[in-house]
Amino acid sequence: MTVMTDWIDTMEDYGFDDLSTTTLARLLDDAHKELCLREPWPFREYAESITQAAGDNSVTTTKSLGQVLALVNTTTKTVMSPYRTDTQLKDFVYDLNQTGDPVYYYFVGEALYVYPTPSSATQLSIRYLQNPSTITNNTVDNDILWPARHDSIVLYAALSKAYYINDDPQGAAMQQVMEARLQTARGDLWMKQYDRPDRAVVLDDDWYLLP
């Protein structure tokens, strides 16, 4: 039995068997996305290497790209610096089509770009927060981003939404149950090591653009 099937079966056990499987799956999808995007959880982190072709300044990731944590040009050993899209346009208005070794990155909407445009094949290494994909009643466990050890939180959030559909006051109570369970899980979700305390690292311009 998949996690999704178990969630749907449990919601039906709570008395929502009058709702279609599709509706229950939509409620679970909404709850899953809402919880995943609530905080920059470590389980959303993803790392990959990208070969950027010459003449191509648009960066494509294998997962749905949320927020960049770090982007480096491993060909030139350069830590790339983020640029606001409006500032990038104004600062480089006289040379928007410049080619060379990419040292900046910027977003236009949801799309990620580098500047200058690579003049030759360039190897990039990126770490980012991935966005959750849409889940349906046929979704397999590997496509569910939320950690399985805390899957009851998604269930409680979806149950709360189902109660609200029926104008049932139990929706508020179930929301409180979900929030309490999430608070208990937060320490486990955030803390990945107890080997040493976290340190504050001061970043300045010397951190970027230097090989």
N, C-alpha and C positions, 0 to 999 in steps of 0.2 A: 504494500500500500504506500502510495506517495504521500508526502506532507500535504499536498493540495487536496487529495482525496480525503485524508483524515480531517482536515479543516472543514470541508464541506459536509462530511458525515456528522461531525460534532455540531455544526450549526443547525443541521436538521434535527439532531437530538435535543437541541435547545428550543425546538418548536417552530423552526423556520422552514419546515418541509413544504410550506405553501408557496415559498419562493422558488423560482426555477434555479437550476444549477448554474445557468449563465449569470443570473442576478447575484447569486451568492459569490460566484467567482469575481464579479466586478467589485463587490464590497470588499472582498479579501485583497484584490489588486489595489484598491484605493487605500486600504489600511496599510498594506505592505509598502507602497510608495511613500505614504505620509510618514511612516516610522523611519524608513531608510533615509529620507531627506531631511528629517528633523535636525540631525546633527551630523558633523563630518566624521562619522564613525570610522575607526580603523579598519573594520571589515570591508569598507568600501574602497580601500586603497588598492591600486593595481599598478604594476610596473611592466614596461615593455620597451623593446628597442625597435626603432623605426628607421628604415632606409629611405631617406628623402631624395627623390630623383632630381636631377639637374633641371632647372626651369620650373619646378613645382614648389610653390610656397605654401600650399594648403596641407595641413597635417591631419592624417586620418588614423584614428586609434581603433583597436579591435573591439573594445568595449565602449559603451555609451559614455562619452566624456562629460564629466561634471565640472570639477575645478582642478586646475593644475596645481600640484604640490611642488614639483621641481622639473625643470627641463634643461638638459645639458646637450651641447654639441660634442659628442665623444670623438669626432674626427679631429677637431681642433682643441679638444680639452677645455672648452669654454662653458662657463655657467651662464646660460641665457637669461636675459633680463626681461621682465614683463613690461609691456607698454600699453597705455590706454589707447583704444582705437582712434579717438579723435585727436589725441596728441601725436600719434604716429603719422596720421595724415598731414597734420600741419607742419611737423618737424621735417618731414621728408618730401614735401610737396614738389620740390624741384628734382627729385630723384626717386620717385616711387617705384620705378622698374629696375632699380639697382640690383645687380647680381654680385655674388661673393660668398663669403662664409657667414651663415646666419648667426646673429648675436642677440636678436630680440624676438619676442613672440607677442602676439596680440589676438584678441577675439573680435570678430564682427558677427554679432548675434551669437549663435551657438558654434560657429566655425572657428577653428584655430589656424593661425597663419604664422609664418616666420619671416623675418626681414634681416638682411637682404634675401632675395630669392637665391637658392643655392645655384652656384655656377657649375657644380659637379656633384655627383652622388655624395650625400652626407649622411652620416650615422647619428641619429638622435636617441637619447635615452630619456624616457619620460615616466614620471610617477604622478598619478592623479586619482581623484575620487570618481569612481564610476557611478552612473545613475542606474537605478533598478529598471529592469525591463518589465514589460507588461506580462502579468501572469494570467493564465486561463485555467479552466478545469482540467486541461490536458498537460499542464506544465509539469516537467520533471523536477526532481529535487535540486539538481545542479543549477537550475535557472532561477532558483529562489535565493536572493542575495542575503536576506535576513538569516542570522545564525540559527541552526536547527535547535540548539540547546535552549533557545529562548523563543521558540515558535508560538508558545501560548500567548505571547504579547500581541502578535498579529491577530490571533483568533479573537482575543478580548476586544481589540479595536474594531474588528469587523462586526462582532456581535453588537457592540454599542451602536454602530451605524444601522444595523438591521432593526434594532429596537426603535431607533429614531424614525425609521421609515413607517413604522406602525404607530407613531406617536405614543410609544410606551415609555413611561417615566423610568423604567429600568435601564434605559440608555445611559442616563447620567451615572447611575450606580456602577454599571459595567465600565464606563469611562474611568471612574475612580479606581476600579480594580486594575485596569490596564496601566494607569499611571503609577500605581503602587508597585506593580510587578516590574515596570520599566525602571523605576528608581532602584529597586533591588538589583536589577541586572546591569545597571549603568557602570558600576565599578568593574565588573567582569568584561564588559564590552570595551571599556576605555583602556584599562591598565594591561599592558602586554608584557611588562617585565618589572621585577622587583630587585633586579641586580644592583641598581644604583639609582639615586634620585634624578629626576629630570633637571637639566641645566638650562638656564636662559642664555641664548646665543644672540649677541648683538650683531646685526647685519648692517654693513655699509656698502658703498659703491665698490670698495676693493674686493668684495665677495664675487662681484659679477664682472664679466667681460675680460677677465684675466686668464691666460692660459696656465 
